[in-house]
Amino acid sequence: MTTGATREPELLYEPSPQMYDGARVWHYLDWLREHRDVDLAGWNELHAWSVEHLEDFWGSLWDYFGIIAHAPYTRVLSSREMPGARWFEGALVNYAEHALRHADTRPDDSAVVAYSQTRDDVELTFAELADAVRRARAGLQRLGVTRGDRVAAYLPNIPETLVAYLATASLGAVWSSCAPEFGERSVVDRFGQIEPKVLLAVGGYTFGEKEIDKRVDVAAVRAGLPTVEHVVHVPYGPLALDLDEEVVPWADLTAETDAPMAYEPVPFDHPLTVLYSSGTTGLPKAIVHGHGGLMLEHLKCQTFHWDLGPGDRLLWFSTTAWMLWTALVSGLVTGTSIVLTDGNPLYPDLREQWRMAERSGAAKMGANPAFLMACRKEGVRPDEEFDLSRLRQIGVAGSPLPPEGARWMAEQFGNRVLINNGVGGTDICTGLVHGSPLQPVWAGEMSGPTLGADVAAYDEDGRPVVGELGELVIRTPLPSMPVGFWGDPDGRRLRAAYFDRYPGVFRFGDWCRFSEVGSCLVTGRSDATLNRGGVRLGTAEYYRVLQDLPEVADSVVVHLEDPAGGLGELILFVVPAPGHHVDDDLRTRLAATLKGSLSPRHVPDRIVEVPAVPYGRTGKKLEVPVKKILRGADPTTVASPGALVDATALDAYVDFARTLGSRP
């Protein structure tokens, strides 16, 4: 292992004694002593054991969480080879059975509360949720859905979506969803790969004060999916789909009152859901996740890292297209009550998410760093303005949280609320590096690797490095690694996506640095790293310098490398704040600020004014598509308009690329 210069991260705080002493992970440590004769003193020892004794760790979770198996497994891990590792072979399970089993023991407890901008709030007990799933399951069976068939949903984050997901899973069919914010082309690009039998859709929805009509898009999606035999119309707001012989009203789908409930036993790695990469570069990857992998991983993550269980409530705004929706739903597997939200999360203002946290009594709330930084800038004081006495954690994901944001949160909540900053993604549908109630909180960094995750930063030669930037990699298998890509029977595309650089090691695609105390700083995607004359810098570090400048509303930076080995060209695109423009005076001041804060090599060669920065639906800046456009790529091949928050956001970069000409 190569070690760079010693860099002690800034300790914000240790978790409060109440949070630390009451953490659910202590119960698991006691259980290990009693049932496995494994005596571990605390978090660091537990993590070391979890990666050094991989089979013992995951096998213990199977027993600790009481996994319902219709047939036993023969071995926890048949092979550690990646790709190709096989988990819990022989076992027959069903994800939906675990999400609904609390209906037997806690039927009257709240399972779901839904806040909407389109209709009144909805709340379901575990018993009511199980009954709705039973009815939807019978309806899907009447439509001919059986094990292995695909059910696609063009739906917002509402109870009907959750019900249809669990009903699909109970049949052993395969689920996939897209948010109605997506345009027709983006939806067909995704669902067209999996050839669904049934499509669920709404006619429209409300976003803040805007009523969004989706009927034309639904018709186009339907026409673009020739395998769809039935469309299920979910009533939502005043806009309804036109009914015909192939369109089934939701009320008809769920009309059967006496259908029995059952769960199709499926192998551990049987497909549960298909998630998609961003779709900013060609067709999105259709990433298949299995029943057992997501169930066991989410039980581990949400119980030990998020510290959730019966009596708690989880609030995390997500559309149905994001992997966080799948993780949110998995709160049910732990017995947690979940909050479903749809519409504009910032309507009527920044404080709405804090109001929801207060109203729901959330124990854990999720937040995007951009949202937190905006609250900081606007002077929001959440712990003073709202009753957040039940809040124990704020999960931070989507992009790196700057140290200033972490310090602001510590000022608001002290050490009473854990800032659980993490990195994960669609590829594994969980977190790889984040915190827990037993770990310290570092400013702008993540507390450490998750349990069972053997992660490291690798240099270009495949050597682990500490104190230096490198590729984030996973060195041993995780149960929630993709079962495969849909339509990739020989695994060629999967190997190219994750195992091209370091054979046998999963390359995650983030650029990161681990400290000697184990914390981790993620600086952005590795394919967007700025490498000027051998001095590598993550884009997040670049944006951190610019974020508090009053003249700058937003920015995106790309580096056009020189194939001959020169410095290449560094271009900074700036969205000026209202009342400002990118003139020569601002360019001079920006260059001086970046030179002093970063290095002379990271002063932009050009600083260009643009009206908008392109963002994907998960809130990430799309640096790579911008870079490809500047290289001369056809804009229609690098980003689908439906995958962008603002479909016109790339237009200015296309215009600028014409002034450059095609770059090699």
Phi, psi and omega in degrees: 000132178268134180243127179273197180297139180298130182222103180278117178293162181278116178283120177278309179188161167269146178303152181296153178305323180298315179293316184292309185291329184268004185296140181295335182297335178297324178297320178295319179297320175296319179297319179299319179297318185283320189255344182234357182056038178247113184252108183239134188283330185185200189296312184299318178294322179296315180296316179301316179296322185293332179263333179279334180235067189301312181294320179297319182296303184292326175296324178293324179294324178304314181282319183300317182272359177063051181300130178277114182240130177274351171205143184284159174275155179268330178201145181298308184225112185286328179203143177270000183295136177236134352286164177120356179298139181239124183257139170048049179298140181096334182289143174240122186223179172207124182302314184298327180298324179282327178291333185252000186292341179287348175295336180281325185259335183222056189300328186265359178284149179292129176257322187217136165232134184239124176254132187223153172262001182252330182210181181292160178297153179230139174227137180233136170281171177299322179294318180293321177296314180298321179294319179296320178295319179301315180293316180295324178300314179298321179295318178296323177298319178297331178278001176092012181283126178227180182308130177092342177291158180253135176241124183247142183234125174252071194225154172281180183276081185230165183303323180300324178296314178300315181299315180295323178299310182291325176296318177299314181297323182297333179274353187077012174278174188246130185260148169205142184222151173227145177285147180293350174294337181289144175281167185304316184296317181297322180292314180295322177302326181275300185292332180299334180288331187257354175053069183288153175270325183233140176238126173257140184205158171251159178276344179173180181199174180250134177237099187068243178259002184264133173266119186257120179269120182249009186295322178293317179296319179298318178298319179292321177297314179302317179293331182274359180238083186295342181280348182291122179263333181217142171248129177258121180270118176264115182292130184202099182082189187282346186265123183239151175286150174290130182273139172214191186294343180258354181259121183253122175295145179304322180298324178288322180300322187256023187282334186288123187263341186243018179291137179287152175266139177208164180229122179290118177288127182230157176301157182309319184262016176297136183302129175257311184212152175246118175257165186231143170293176191298335181076020180274348179226090181075195180297138177298146174288131178267098190266120185266128175242144186263163180304304187290320183298312180291319182300311184288319180296316182289327173300314179297308186296311187284334179278312188268324181268315181272346176059045182250155177182191181308135182095349179260165176226138184247125177240120176209108180298130177202145168276168182286357179269351188261148177298336179292338173295317179297319178292320177302312180301326181291352170305328179298328181296329179272356184088009179279145172277138186244152179250123176258133180226147175216164183101203182275113184292346182253019179256132004277352180199183182300334186281355186298321179295324177291324176298319179295321178298319178294312185295322183276342186068039185296136171276329176226136179234136176263151182208147174272140179306322180298322177295315181295319179293326177292321177297319178299316184292327183275352178084023176293138177236082192299320184285343175268325186276339186225155175275097180247035185295337180270352183285125179247334182219147167238114178276134183239122182206168179110324176192167181296140175268119180297155178305324180298323178292319178295319179295321178298318180294321178295325177295325183284319191243353186062215179258016178286327181247127181283125171275103185256085182274129185219164173232136178198209178169176181301326186300325180240356177052041177193187176261145175261322181225118170194193190259187177200168180295349181258002185247150176290162179249127182249143182294119176074008181230164177263145192294327179162177181297151177284161180300136180081355183259111177268088186248158180200169169258128180251142172277183185296338180266008178078025177256136177292139181232147175235135182081004179228152176289143178198179178284132174285123183230159174243123190263345177225160187294152170239144181299333183266011170298153185305137169296329179165185170257139177295134180078021181230066191298330180266001177075012184296315181292323179296316179297321180294328183285323190239338189237017183286326186275313184234099182306131179079001180234132184279113177271118189279332177101004177256152179257124190213171177217125175266140177267172180290341176270001175098352178288165186224135175248121175258128186251006179132182179288141184293332179281357175247009182297142178268114182240098183250106177061035179087355177265105183271142180214134175283150182296330180299324178294326178294311183293330180300324180293326188269342194297330183260003178287125186295338182279347188249119176274323180195167181199160172214137183236140177225152178242121176264103185293153177264115181301337181278356177100005178283189183288340185073195183236127180254122185238126178252123176258130186236131168265110184288151175292157179308134180089359181238160175220156178276091177253182183297325179296315179293322178300318180296317181291322177295317180299317180295320180296315181291323178297315182287328184271331185245274177194159178301331182287346182255018169285128183298144171285330176219144172236117191240134176280134176225157181280340184202156172256133181285132177235143170280174184294342178267007175089012181264140175293139185261075182290320184295315175301321177300315181299317181293322177298318180292337176279356177104008181289152175294121183304329182290345181263348185256342180199127174280130180306326180290345179270358182257147173297318177239111186296340182263003189295336181273352186301318182295328180285326174297315179298318180294324180299328180295332178284340180273327190082171181291130180256141179289000000 
